[in-house]
Amino acid sequence: MEWPASSPDLNPIENLVTNTTTFADLRQMLVEEWDAIPHQCVTRLVTSMRRRCQAVVAVYDLLPKSIVTTEK
C-alpha cells in the first residue's frame, strides 16, 4: 500500500490547492477563515500561553537529564 500522505485523494491540502486556481483565491479563503475565528477564542489562547509554557517547563524539569540533553 502506498503511503496515504502521497495520495492526492487522501490529502485534503492537495485537494484544496488543486481546486484553487490562483494565489489570490487561496489568500482570500485564508483571510475569510481567519476572520471567522471568534475573538474570544483568540483571547483565550493568548491568555493561556503562560500556563501552557509553565506546564511544558514543569514536564521538562521532571525528565531525566540524559533524555533532554542536546549534546550528541
HTML snippet that shows the backbone in 3Dmol.js (N, CA, C, O; Angstrom):
<script src="https://3Dmol.org/build/3Dmol-min.js"></script>
<div id="view" style="width:600px;height:400px;position:relative"></div>
<script>
const pdb = `
ATOM      1  N   MET A   1       0.831  -1.184   0.000  1.00  0.00           N
ATOM      2  CA  MET A   1       0.000   0.000   0.000  1.00  0.00           C
ATOM      3  C   MET A   1       0.879   1.251   0.000  1.00  0.00           C
ATOM      4  O   MET A   1       1.855   1.333   0.745  1.00  0.00           O
ATOM      5  N   GLU A   2       0.527   2.208  -0.830  1.00  0.00           N
ATOM      6  CA  GLU A   2       1.272   3.458  -0.867  1.00  0.00           C
ATOM      7  C   GLU A   2       1.031   4.250   0.414  1.00  0.00           C
ATOM      8  O   GLU A   2      -0.004   4.101   1.063  1.00  0.00           O
ATOM      9  N   TRP A   3       1.993   5.088   0.768  1.00  0.00           N
ATOM     10  CA  TRP A   3       1.842   5.969   1.912  1.00  0.00           C
ATOM     11  C   TRP A   3       0.677   6.920   1.636  1.00  0.00           C
ATOM     12  O   TRP A   3       0.694   7.622   0.625  1.00  0.00           O
ATOM     13  N   PRO A   4      -0.341   6.961   2.515  1.00  0.00           N
ATOM     14  CA  PRO A   4      -1.529   7.778   2.250  1.00  0.00           C
ATOM     15  C   PRO A   4      -1.229   9.258   2.012  1.00  0.00           C
ATOM     16  O   PRO A   4      -1.920   9.904   1.224  1.00  0.00           O
ATOM     17  N   ALA A   5      -0.214   9.805   2.678  1.00  0.00           N
ATOM     18  CA  ALA A   5       0.058  11.239   2.530  1.00  0.00           C
ATOM     19  C   ALA A   5       0.449  11.604   1.106  1.00  0.00           C
ATOM     20  O   ALA A   5       0.303  12.758   0.705  1.00  0.00           O
ATOM     21  N   SER A   6       0.940  10.646   0.340  1.00  0.00           N
ATOM     22  CA  SER A   6       1.342  10.957  -1.026  1.00  0.00           C
ATOM     23  C   SER A   6       0.205  10.755  -2.024  1.00  0.00           C
ATOM     24  O   SER A   6       0.384  10.948  -3.226  1.00  0.00           O
ATOM     25  N   SER A   7      -0.948  10.369  -1.525  1.00  0.00           N
ATOM     26  CA  SER A   7      -2.102  10.170  -2.393  1.00  0.00           C
ATOM     27  C   SER A   7      -2.976  11.420  -2.371  1.00  0.00           C
ATOM     28  O   SER A   7      -3.493  11.779  -1.313  1.00  0.00           O
ATOM     29  N   PRO A   8      -3.157  12.094  -3.511  1.00  0.00           N
ATOM     30  CA  PRO A   8      -3.984  13.303  -3.540  1.00  0.00           C
ATOM     31  C   PRO A   8      -5.401  13.063  -3.048  1.00  0.00           C
ATOM     32  O   PRO A   8      -6.034  13.976  -2.517  1.00  0.00           O
ATOM     33  N   ASP A   9      -5.908  11.849  -3.216  1.00  0.00           N
ATOM     34  CA  ASP A   9      -7.268  11.551  -2.775  1.00  0.00           C
ATOM     35  C   ASP A   9      -7.404  11.596  -1.261  1.00  0.00           C
ATOM     36  O   ASP A   9      -8.491  11.864  -0.750  1.00  0.00           O
ATOM     37  N   LEU A  10      -6.325  11.338  -0.533  1.00  0.00           N
ATOM     38  CA  LEU A  10      -6.382  11.283   0.920  1.00  0.00           C
ATOM     39  C   LEU A  10      -5.760  12.500   1.592  1.00  0.00           C
ATOM     40  O   LEU A  10      -5.755  12.589   2.820  1.00  0.00           O
ATOM     41  N   ASN A  11      -5.249  13.415   0.830  1.00  0.00           N
ATOM     42  CA  ASN A  11      -4.580  14.579   1.391  1.00  0.00           C
ATOM     43  C   ASN A  11      -5.439  15.817   1.151  1.00  0.00           C
ATOM     44  O   ASN A  11      -5.495  16.319   0.028  1.00  0.00           O
ATOM     45  N   PRO A  12      -6.116  16.323   2.204  1.00  0.00           N
ATOM     46  CA  PRO A  12      -7.020  17.464   1.996  1.00  0.00           C
ATOM     47  C   PRO A  12      -6.315  18.723   1.500  1.00  0.00           C
ATOM     48  O   PRO A  12      -6.916  19.516   0.774  1.00  0.00           O
ATOM     49  N   ILE A  13      -5.060  18.919   1.875  1.00  0.00           N
ATOM     50  CA  ILE A  13      -4.328  20.089   1.404  1.00  0.00           C
ATOM     51  C   ILE A  13      -4.129  20.013  -0.109  1.00  0.00           C
ATOM     52  O   ILE A  13      -4.281  21.012  -0.813  1.00  0.00           O
ATOM     53  N   GLU A  14      -3.793  18.834  -0.598  1.00  0.00           N
ATOM     54  CA  GLU A  14      -3.633  18.654  -2.044  1.00  0.00           C
ATOM     55  C   GLU A  14      -4.919  19.026  -2.774  1.00  0.00           C
ATOM     56  O   GLU A  14      -4.888  19.709  -3.797  1.00  0.00           O
ATOM     57  N   ASN A  15      -6.052  18.569  -2.235  1.00  0.00           N
ATOM     58  CA  ASN A  15      -7.330  18.867  -2.880  1.00  0.00           C
ATOM     59  C   ASN A  15      -7.638  20.355  -2.814  1.00  0.00           C
ATOM     60  O   ASN A  15      -8.161  20.916  -3.778  1.00  0.00           O
ATOM     61  N   LEU A  16      -7.330  20.999  -1.711  1.00  0.00           N
ATOM     62  CA  LEU A  16      -7.568  22.433  -1.580  1.00  0.00           C
ATOM     63  C   LEU A  16      -6.754  23.205  -2.602  1.00  0.00           C
ATOM     64  O   LEU A  16      -7.285  24.066  -3.304  1.00  0.00           O
ATOM     65  N   VAL A  17      -5.473  22.902  -2.686  1.00  0.00           N
ATOM     66  CA  VAL A  17      -4.595  23.621  -3.605  1.00  0.00           C
ATOM     67  C   VAL A  17      -4.962  23.298  -5.047  1.00  0.00           C
ATOM     68  O   VAL A  17      -4.934  24.182  -5.903  1.00  0.00           O
ATOM     69  N   THR A  18      -5.304  22.052  -5.325  1.00  0.00           N
ATOM     70  CA  THR A  18      -5.686  21.661  -6.678  1.00  0.00           C
ATOM     71  C   THR A  18      -6.935  22.392  -7.134  1.00  0.00           C
ATOM     72  O   THR A  18      -7.040  22.786  -8.296  1.00  0.00           O
ATOM     73  N   ASN A  19      -7.889  22.576  -6.219  1.00  0.00           N
ATOM     74  CA  ASN A  19      -9.144  23.229  -6.575  1.00  0.00           C
ATOM     75  C   ASN A  19      -9.054  24.752  -6.519  1.00  0.00           C
ATOM     76  O   ASN A  19     -10.002  25.440  -6.895  1.00  0.00           O
ATOM     77  N   THR A  20      -7.951  25.273  -6.064  1.00  0.00           N
ATOM     78  CA  THR A  20      -7.745  26.708  -6.009  1.00  0.00           C
ATOM     79  C   THR A  20      -6.921  27.103  -7.225  1.00  0.00           C
ATOM     80  O   THR A  20      -5.823  26.590  -7.437  1.00  0.00           O
ATOM     81  N   THR A  21      -7.454  28.006  -8.007  1.00  0.00           N
ATOM     82  CA  THR A  21      -6.791  28.303  -9.258  1.00  0.00           C
ATOM     83  C   THR A  21      -5.683  29.342  -9.132  1.00  0.00           C
ATOM     84  O   THR A  21      -4.727  29.314  -9.907  1.00  0.00           O
ATOM     85  N   THR A  22      -5.789  30.244  -8.186  1.00  0.00           N
ATOM     86  CA  THR A  22      -4.780  31.285  -8.088  1.00  0.00           C
ATOM     87  C   THR A  22      -4.359  31.504  -6.639  1.00  0.00           C
ATOM     88  O   THR A  22      -5.051  31.104  -5.703  1.00  0.00           O
ATOM     89  N   PHE A  23      -3.222  32.140  -6.484  1.00  0.00           N
ATOM     90  CA  PHE A  23      -2.752  32.520  -5.153  1.00  0.00           C
ATOM     91  C   PHE A  23      -3.747  33.470  -4.499  1.00  0.00           C
ATOM     92  O   PHE A  23      -3.972  33.397  -3.291  1.00  0.00           O
ATOM     93  N   ALA A  24      -4.336  34.347  -5.273  1.00  0.00           N
ATOM     94  CA  ALA A  24      -5.315  35.302  -4.744  1.00  0.00           C
ATOM     95  C   ALA A  24      -6.530  34.576  -4.170  1.00  0.00           C
ATOM     96  O   ALA A  24      -7.068  34.982  -3.140  1.00  0.00           O
ATOM     97  N   ASP A  25      -6.966  33.490  -4.844  1.00  0.00           N
ATOM     98  CA  ASP A  25      -8.087  32.698  -4.331  1.00  0.00           C
ATOM     99  C   ASP A  25      -7.729  32.075  -2.986  1.00  0.00           C
ATOM    100  O   ASP A  25      -8.513  32.120  -2.039  1.00  0.00           O
ATOM    101  N   LEU A  26      -6.550  31.502  -2.919  1.00  0.00           N
ATOM    102  CA  LEU A  26      -6.098  30.864  -1.686  1.00  0.00           C
ATOM    103  C   LEU A  26      -5.974  31.890  -0.561  1.00  0.00           C
ATOM    104  O   LEU A  26      -6.361  31.625   0.577  1.00  0.00           O
ATOM    105  N   ARG A  27      -5.432  33.062  -0.890  1.00  0.00           N
ATOM    106  CA  ARG A  27      -5.293  34.127   0.103  1.00  0.00           C
ATOM    107  C   ARG A  27      -6.661  34.570   0.609  1.00  0.00           C
ATOM    108  O   ARG A  27      -6.847  34.754   1.812  1.00  0.00           O
ATOM    109  N   GLN A  28      -7.608  34.741  -0.291  1.00  0.00           N
ATOM    110  CA  GLN A  28      -8.956  35.169   0.098  1.00  0.00           C
ATOM    111  C   GLN A  28      -9.610  34.141   1.018  1.00  0.00           C
ATOM    112  O   GLN A  28     -10.257  34.509   1.999  1.00  0.00           O
ATOM    113  N   MET A  29      -9.446  32.863   0.707  1.00  0.00           N
ATOM    114  CA  MET A  29     -10.003  31.811   1.554  1.00  0.00           C
ATOM    115  C   MET A  29      -9.373  31.855   2.945  1.00  0.00           C
ATOM    116  O   MET A  29     -10.069  31.698   3.948  1.00  0.00           O
ATOM    117  N   LEU A  30      -8.074  32.066   3.007  1.00  0.00           N
ATOM    118  CA  LEU A  30      -7.378  32.136   4.283  1.00  0.00           C
ATOM    119  C   LEU A  30      -7.869  33.327   5.112  1.00  0.00           C
ATOM    120  O   LEU A  30      -8.117  33.192   6.311  1.00  0.00           O
ATOM    121  N   VAL A  31      -8.007  34.471   4.484  1.00  0.00           N
ATOM    122  CA  VAL A  31      -8.481  35.672   5.182  1.00  0.00           C
ATOM    123  C   VAL A  31      -9.895  35.444   5.717  1.00  0.00           C
ATOM    124  O   VAL A  31     -10.193  35.823   6.849  1.00  0.00           O
ATOM    125  N   GLU A  32     -10.757  34.836   4.928  1.00  0.00           N
ATOM    126  CA  GLU A  32     -12.134  34.570   5.369  1.00  0.00           C
ATOM    127  C   GLU A  32     -12.158  33.637   6.573  1.00  0.00           C
ATOM    128  O   GLU A  32     -12.905  33.865   7.525  1.00  0.00           O
ATOM    129  N   GLU A  33     -11.344  32.590   6.532  1.00  0.00           N
ATOM    130  CA  GLU A  33     -11.303  31.652   7.657  1.00  0.00           C
ATOM    131  C   GLU A  33     -10.716  32.313   8.901  1.00  0.00           C
ATOM    132  O   GLU A  33     -11.207  32.105  10.010  1.00  0.00           O
ATOM    133  N   TRP A  34      -9.671  33.105   8.715  1.00  0.00           N
ATOM    134  CA  TRP A  34      -9.049  33.806   9.847  1.00  0.00           C
ATOM    135  C   TRP A  34     -10.063  34.746  10.492  1.00  0.00           C
ATOM    136  O   TRP A  34     -10.173  34.802  11.717  1.00  0.00           O
ATOM    137  N   ASP A  35     -10.801  35.484   9.665  1.00  0.00           N
ATOM    138  CA  ASP A  35     -11.802  36.422  10.178  1.00  0.00           C
ATOM    139  C   ASP A  35     -12.952  35.705  10.880  1.00  0.00           C
ATOM    140  O   ASP A  35     -13.631  36.303  11.715  1.00  0.00           O
ATOM    141  N   ALA A  36     -13.178  34.442  10.558  1.00  0.00           N
ATOM    142  CA  ALA A  36     -14.275  33.684  11.161  1.00  0.00           C
ATOM    143  C   ALA A  36     -13.931  33.161  12.560  1.00  0.00           C
ATOM    144  O   ALA A  36     -14.819  32.698  13.277  1.00  0.00           O
ATOM    145  N   ILE A  37     -12.665  33.229  12.955  1.00  0.00           N
ATOM    146  CA  ILE A  37     -12.268  32.779  14.295  1.00  0.00           C
ATOM    147  C   ILE A  37     -12.797  33.794  15.305  1.00  0.00           C
ATOM    148  O   ILE A  37     -12.484  34.981  15.211  1.00  0.00           O
ATOM    149  N   PRO A  38     -13.598  33.336  16.271  1.00  0.00           N
ATOM    150  CA  PRO A  38     -14.137  34.271  17.261  1.00  0.00           C
ATOM    151  C   PRO A  38     -13.021  34.931  18.078  1.00  0.00           C
ATOM    152  O   PRO A  38     -12.052  34.281  18.467  1.00  0.00           O
ATOM    153  N   HIS A  39     -13.178  36.226  18.326  1.00  0.00           N
ATOM    154  CA  HIS A  39     -12.180  36.979  19.095  1.00  0.00           C
ATOM    155  C   HIS A  39     -11.969  36.354  20.475  1.00  0.00           C
ATOM    156  O   HIS A  39     -10.851  36.346  20.992  1.00  0.00           O
ATOM    157  N   GLN A  40     -13.034  35.837  21.065  1.00  0.00           N
ATOM    158  CA  GLN A  40     -12.942  35.210  22.382  1.00  0.00           C
ATOM    159  C   GLN A  40     -12.010  33.992  22.349  1.00  0.00           C
ATOM    160  O   GLN A  40     -11.284  33.747  23.312  1.00  0.00           O
ATOM    161  N   CYS A  41     -12.026  33.239  21.263  1.00  0.00           N
ATOM    162  CA  CYS A  41     -11.149  32.075  21.113  1.00  0.00           C
ATOM    163  C   CYS A  41      -9.688  32.511  21.087  1.00  0.00           C
ATOM    164  O   CYS A  41      -8.845  31.901  21.745  1.00  0.00           O
ATOM    165  N   VAL A  42      -9.387  33.552  20.338  1.00  0.00           N
ATOM    166  CA  VAL A  42      -8.022  34.061  20.244  1.00  0.00           C
ATOM    167  C   VAL A  42      -7.564  34.582  21.605  1.00  0.00           C
ATOM    168  O   VAL A  42      -6.443  34.309  22.034  1.00  0.00           O
ATOM    169  N   THR A  43      -8.429  35.328  22.276  1.00  0.00           N
ATOM    170  CA  THR A  43      -8.104  35.864  23.596  1.00  0.00           C
ATOM    171  C   THR A  43      -7.806  34.741  24.583  1.00  0.00           C
ATOM    172  O   THR A  43      -6.847  34.822  25.350  1.00  0.00           O
ATOM    173  N   ARG A  44      -8.624  33.700  24.562  1.00  0.00           N
ATOM    174  CA  ARG A  44      -8.431  32.556  25.468  1.00  0.00           C
ATOM    175  C   ARG A  44      -7.086  31.877  25.206  1.00  0.00           C
ATOM    176  O   ARG A  44      -6.378  31.507  26.143  1.00  0.00           O
ATOM    177  N   LEU A  45      -6.741  31.717  23.935  1.00  0.00           N
ATOM    178  CA  LEU A  45      -5.458  31.092  23.601  1.00  0.00           C
ATOM    179  C   LEU A  45      -4.284  31.946  24.062  1.00  0.00           C
ATOM    180  O   LEU A  45      -3.310  31.429  24.608  1.00  0.00           O
ATOM    181  N   VAL A  46      -4.377  33.238  23.845  1.00  0.00           N
ATOM    182  CA  VAL A  46      -3.289  34.141  24.244  1.00  0.00           C
ATOM    183  C   VAL A  46      -3.133  34.154  25.754  1.00  0.00           C
ATOM    184  O   VAL A  46      -2.017  34.067  26.266  1.00  0.00           O
ATOM    185  N   THR A  47      -4.247  34.261  26.470  1.00  0.00           N
ATOM    186  CA  THR A  47      -4.148  34.339  27.932  1.00  0.00           C
ATOM    187  C   THR A  47      -3.745  33.014  28.562  1.00  0.00           C
ATOM    188  O   THR A  47      -3.288  33.002  29.705  1.00  0.00           O
ATOM    189  N   SER A  48      -3.897  31.911  27.862  1.00  0.00           N
ATOM    190  CA  SER A  48      -3.493  30.609  28.415  1.00  0.00           C
ATOM    191  C   SER A  48      -2.022  30.292  28.125  1.00  0.00           C
ATOM    192  O   SER A  48      -1.505  29.271  28.578  1.00  0.00           O
ATOM    193  N   MET A  49      -1.359  31.155  27.380  1.00  0.00           N
ATOM    194  CA  MET A  49       0.012  30.867  26.964  1.00  0.00           C
ATOM    195  C   MET A  49       0.966  30.701  28.147  1.00  0.00           C
ATOM    196  O   MET A  49       1.785  29.782  28.146  1.00  0.00           O
ATOM    197  N   ARG A  50       0.876  31.566  29.148  1.00  0.00           N
ATOM    198  CA  ARG A  50       1.757  31.459  30.311  1.00  0.00           C
ATOM    199  C   ARG A  50       1.584  30.103  30.995  1.00  0.00           C
ATOM    200  O   ARG A  50       2.566  29.430  31.308  1.00  0.00           O
ATOM    201  N   ARG A  51       0.334  29.709  31.224  1.00  0.00           N
ATOM    202  CA  ARG A  51       0.066  28.426  31.887  1.00  0.00           C
ATOM    203  C   ARG A  51       0.598  27.255  31.064  1.00  0.00           C
ATOM    204  O   ARG A  51       1.171  26.314  31.614  1.00  0.00           O
ATOM    205  N   ARG A  52       0.407  27.313  29.750  1.00  0.00           N
ATOM    206  CA  ARG A  52       0.869  26.220  28.897  1.00  0.00           C
ATOM    207  C   ARG A  52       2.393  26.144  28.854  1.00  0.00           C
ATOM    208  O   ARG A  52       2.962  25.053  28.850  1.00  0.00           O
ATOM    209  N   CYS A  53       3.050  27.297  28.821  1.00  0.00           N
ATOM    210  CA  CYS A  53       4.517  27.310  28.847  1.00  0.00           C
ATOM    211  C   CYS A  53       5.040  26.773  30.171  1.00  0.00           C
ATOM    212  O   CYS A  53       6.010  26.016  30.201  1.00  0.00           O
ATOM    213  N   GLN A  54       4.395  27.168  31.270  1.00  0.00           N
ATOM    214  CA  GLN A  54       4.810  26.675  32.584  1.00  0.00           C
ATOM    215  C   GLN A  54       4.643  25.167  32.685  1.00  0.00           C
ATOM    216  O   GLN A  54       5.465  24.492  33.305  1.00  0.00           O
ATOM    217  N   ALA A  55       3.585  24.632  32.081  1.00  0.00           N
ATOM    218  CA  ALA A  55       3.361  23.189  32.096  1.00  0.00           C
ATOM    219  C   ALA A  55       4.458  22.458  31.324  1.00  0.00           C
ATOM    220  O   ALA A  55       4.921  21.400  31.750  1.00  0.00           O
ATOM    221  N   VAL A  56       4.865  23.012  30.205  1.00  0.00           N
ATOM    222  CA  VAL A  56       5.938  22.402  29.411  1.00  0.00           C
ATOM    223  C   VAL A  56       7.247  22.419  30.192  1.00  0.00           C
ATOM    224  O   VAL A  56       7.970  21.423  30.226  1.00  0.00           O
ATOM    225  N   VAL A  57       7.546  23.548  30.814  1.00  0.00           N
ATOM    226  CA  VAL A  57       8.781  23.658  31.599  1.00  0.00           C
ATOM    227  C   VAL A  57       8.743  22.690  32.770  1.00  0.00           C
ATOM    228  O   VAL A  57       9.760  22.069  33.079  1.00  0.00           O
ATOM    229  N   ALA A  58       7.606  22.544  33.426  1.00  0.00           N
ATOM    230  CA  ALA A  58       7.485  21.625  34.557  1.00  0.00           C
ATOM    231  C   ALA A  58       7.762  20.188  34.130  1.00  0.00           C
ATOM    232  O   ALA A  58       8.459  19.454  34.831  1.00  0.00           O
ATOM    233  N   VAL A  59       7.223  19.786  32.990  1.00  0.00           N
ATOM    234  CA  VAL A  59       7.471  18.426  32.495  1.00  0.00           C
ATOM    235  C   VAL A  59       8.935  18.269  32.110  1.00  0.00           C
ATOM    236  O   VAL A  59       9.559  17.250  32.406  1.00  0.00           O
ATOM    237  N   TYR A  60       9.471  19.271  31.457  1.00  0.00           N
ATOM    238  CA  TYR A  60      10.881  19.246  31.055  1.00  0.00           C
ATOM    239  C   TYR A  60      11.777  19.077  32.278  1.00  0.00           C
ATOM    240  O   TYR A  60      12.750  18.324  32.235  1.00  0.00           O
ATOM    241  N   ASP A  61      11.459  19.765  33.356  1.00  0.00           N
ATOM    242  CA  ASP A  61      12.254  19.671  34.585  1.00  0.00           C
ATOM    243  C   ASP A  61      12.166  18.301  35.232  1.00  0.00           C
ATOM    244  O   ASP A  61      13.083  17.905  35.951  1.00  0.00           O
ATOM    245  N   LEU A  62      11.085  17.568  34.995  1.00  0.00           N
ATOM    246  CA  LEU A  62      10.911  16.244  35.585  1.00  0.00           C
ATOM    247  C   LEU A  62      11.634  15.141  34.819  1.00  0.00           C
ATOM    248  O   LEU A  62      11.883  14.065  35.363  1.00  0.00           O
ATOM    249  N   LEU A  63      11.969  15.405  33.568  1.00  0.00           N
ATOM    250  CA  LEU A  63      12.619  14.384  32.738  1.00  0.00           C
ATOM    251  C   LEU A  63      14.064  14.178  33.168  1.00  0.00           C
ATOM    252  O   LEU A  63      14.734  15.116  33.599  1.00  0.00           O
ATOM    253  N   PRO A  64      14.536  12.945  33.048  1.00  0.00           N
ATOM    254  CA  PRO A  64      15.958  12.703  33.347  1.00  0.00           C
ATOM    255  C   PRO A  64      16.835  13.528  32.408  1.00  0.00           C
ATOM    256  O   PRO A  64      16.523  13.666  31.225  1.00  0.00           O
ATOM    257  N   LYS A  65      17.900  14.059  32.918  1.00  0.00           N
ATOM    258  CA  LYS A  65      18.781  14.926  32.124  1.00  0.00           C
ATOM    259  C   LYS A  65      19.355  14.189  30.896  1.00  0.00           C
ATOM    260  O   LYS A  65      19.666  14.817  29.884  1.00  0.00           O
ATOM    261  N   SER A  66      19.489  12.866  30.994  1.00  0.00           N
ATOM    262  CA  SER A  66      20.025  12.115  29.858  1.00  0.00           C
ATOM    263  C   SER A  66      19.081  12.154  28.660  1.00  0.00           C
ATOM    264  O   SER A  66      19.521  11.982  27.523  1.00  0.00           O
ATOM    265  N   ILE A  67      17.797  12.376  28.900  1.00  0.00           N
ATOM    266  CA  ILE A  67      16.822  12.425  27.821  1.00  0.00           C
ATOM    267  C   ILE A  67      16.794  13.807  27.192  1.00  0.00           C
ATOM    268  O   ILE A  67      16.629  13.927  25.978  1.00  0.00           O
ATOM    269  N   VAL A  68      16.950  14.838  27.984  1.00  0.00           N
ATOM    270  CA  VAL A  68      16.769  16.199  27.486  1.00  0.00           C
ATOM    271  C   VAL A  68      18.070  16.868  27.059  1.00  0.00           C
ATOM    272  O   VAL A  68      18.054  18.026  26.640  1.00  0.00           O
ATOM    273  N   THR A  69      19.172  16.179  27.156  1.00  0.00           N
ATOM    274  CA  THR A  69      20.444  16.789  26.753  1.00  0.00           C
ATOM    275  C   THR A  69      20.471  17.027  25.247  1.00  0.00           C
ATOM    276  O   THR A  69      19.928  16.228  24.483  1.00  0.00           O
ATOM    277  N   THR A  70      21.088  18.100  24.825  1.00  0.00           N
ATOM    278  CA  THR A  70      21.174  18.414  23.400  1.00  0.00           C
ATOM    279  C   THR A  70      22.514  18.010  22.803  1.00  0.00           C
ATOM    280  O   THR A  70      22.727  18.164  21.600  1.00  0.00           O
ATOM    281  N   GLU A  71      23.412  17.501  23.622  1.00  0.00           N
ATOM    282  CA  GLU A  71      24.722  17.089  23.118  1.00  0.00           C
ATOM    283  C   GLU A  71      24.611  15.762  22.381  1.00  0.00           C
ATOM    284  O   GLU A  71      23.818  14.893  22.744  1.00  0.00           O
ATOM    285  N   LYS A  72      25.424  15.627  21.341  1.00  0.00           N
ATOM    286  CA  LYS A  72      25.439  14.363  20.569  1.00  0.00           C
ATOM    287  C   LYS A  72      26.836  13.848  20.460  1.00  0.00           C
ATOM    288  O   LYS A  72      27.063  12.802  19.852  1.00  0.00           O
TER     289      LYS A  72
END
`;
const viewer = $3Dmol.createViewer("view");
viewer.addModel(pdb, "pdb");
viewer.setStyle({}, {cartoon: {color: "spectrum"}});
viewer.zoomTo();
viewer.render();
</script>
